[in-house]
Amino acid sequence: MSNLTIMYGIKNCDTIKKARKWLDENGIDYQFHDYKKEGVNKSQVVSWVEQHGWETILNKRGTTWRKLPDEVKDTIDEKSAIDIMLENTSIIKRPVLETNNTSIVGFSADEYAKHF
């Protein structure tokens, strides 16, 4: 499994489209996991949080974050962030790319080029 690359995200996301295009243009084989349709399990989210911190994994720029009640946003911590991400996968930053026993959050052509 160490050579399997999996991209987690949402199919119609613009950032996902850019990342997929980069992978395709650079001949990188990957599997796409649409966590809007397929979901994501708790151990996966916990693993990402352990590697990158919940503040990196939780997308505070999108409408999903803005729609949360202020009392939730004002008191969020790691545990509640994980619960929110499991309840509403749209709030997970995209993409999360898992490859070679590591993960990359978000898309940067330079970061991808360094990794691959």
C-alpha positions as CSV (number, residue, x, y, z in Angstrom):
1,M,0.0,0.0,0.0
2,S,3.0,2.4,0.4
3,N,3.0,3.1,-3.3
4,L,-0.7,3.7,-3.6
5,T,-1.6,7.3,-3.9
6,I,-5.1,8.3,-2.7
7,M,-6.6,11.7,-3.2
8,Y,-9.4,12.6,-0.7
9,G,-11.8,15.4,-1.6
10,I,-15.0,16.4,-3.4
11,K,-15.3,15.8,-7.1
12,N,-16.6,19.3,-8.1
13,C,-14.1,21.3,-6.0
14,D,-11.9,23.7,-8.1
15,T,-8.8,22.9,-6.0
16,I,-9.4,19.2,-6.5
17,K,-9.7,19.7,-10.2
18,K,-6.3,21.6,-10.3
19,A,-4.7,18.8,-8.2
20,R,-6.1,16.0,-10.3
21,K,-5.0,17.8,-13.5
22,W,-1.4,18.2,-12.1
23,L,-1.3,14.5,-11.1
24,D,-2.6,13.5,-14.6
25,E,-0.2,15.7,-16.5
26,N,2.7,14.4,-14.5
27,G,1.7,10.7,-14.9
28,I,1.0,10.0,-11.3
29,D,-1.4,7.1,-10.8
30,Y,-3.9,7.7,-8.0
31,Q,-7.2,6.7,-6.6
32,F,-9.8,9.3,-6.0
33,H,-11.9,9.1,-2.8
34,D,-14.9,11.4,-2.8
35,Y,-15.6,11.9,0.9
36,K,-18.8,13.7,0.1
37,K,-20.2,10.5,-1.4
38,E,-18.1,7.8,0.2
39,G,-17.6,9.4,3.6
40,V,-14.4,9.2,5.7
41,N,-13.8,7.2,8.8
42,K,-12.8,8.6,12.2
43,S,-9.4,6.9,12.3
44,Q,-8.6,8.6,9.0
45,V,-9.5,12.0,10.2
46,V,-7.7,11.4,13.5
47,S,-4.6,10.4,11.6
48,W,-4.6,13.6,9.5
49,V,-5.1,15.7,12.6
50,E,-2.2,13.9,14.3
51,Q,0.0,14.6,11.3
52,H,-1.0,18.2,10.6
53,G,-3.1,19.5,13.5
54,W,-6.8,20.1,13.4
55,E,-6.4,23.7,12.5
56,T,-4.8,22.7,9.2
57,I,-7.4,20.0,8.3
58,L,-10.4,22.1,9.2
59,N,-11.3,24.5,6.4
60,K,-12.3,27.8,7.9
61,R,-12.5,29.6,4.6
62,G,-15.6,27.9,3.2
63,T,-19.3,28.3,3.6
64,T,-19.7,25.2,5.8
65,W,-17.5,26.9,8.5
66,R,-19.4,30.2,8.1
67,K,-22.7,28.5,8.6
68,L,-21.7,27.0,12.0
69,P,-23.2,28.7,15.0
70,D,-20.9,31.3,16.6
71,E,-20.9,29.3,19.9
72,V,-19.5,26.3,18.1
73,K,-16.8,28.3,16.3
74,D,-15.8,30.2,19.5
75,T,-15.3,27.0,21.6
76,I,-13.9,24.6,19.0
77,D,-11.1,22.3,20.0
78,E,-9.5,19.2,18.5
79,K,-12.2,16.8,19.7
80,S,-15.1,19.0,18.5
81,A,-13.3,19.7,15.2
82,I,-13.0,16.0,14.5
83,D,-16.7,15.5,15.3
84,I,-17.6,18.4,13.0
85,M,-15.4,17.0,10.2
86,L,-17.0,13.5,10.5
87,E,-20.6,15.0,10.5
88,N,-19.9,17.3,7.6
89,T,-17.1,16.3,5.3
90,S,-17.3,19.5,3.3
91,I,-15.5,21.2,6.1
92,I,-12.3,19.1,5.6
93,K,-9.6,21.0,3.7
94,R,-9.1,19.7,0.1
95,P,-7.4,17.8,-1.1
96,V,-5.8,15.4,1.3
97,L,-3.3,13.3,-0.7
98,E,-1.9,10.2,0.9
99,T,1.2,8.6,-0.6
100,N,4.3,6.8,0.5
101,N,3.1,6.7,4.1
102,T,2.7,10.5,4.3
103,S,0.0,13.0,3.5
104,I,-0.1,16.4,1.9
105,V,-3.0,18.8,2.7
106,G,-4.2,21.3,0.1
107,F,-2.7,21.7,-3.4
108,S,0.5,23.4,-4.3
109,A,2.2,22.5,-7.6
110,D,5.6,23.1,-6.0
111,E,4.8,20.9,-3.0
112,Y,3.6,18.1,-5.3
113,A,6.7,18.4,-7.5
114,K,8.9,18.2,-4.5
115,H,7.1,15.1,-3.2
116,F,6.9,13.3,-6.5
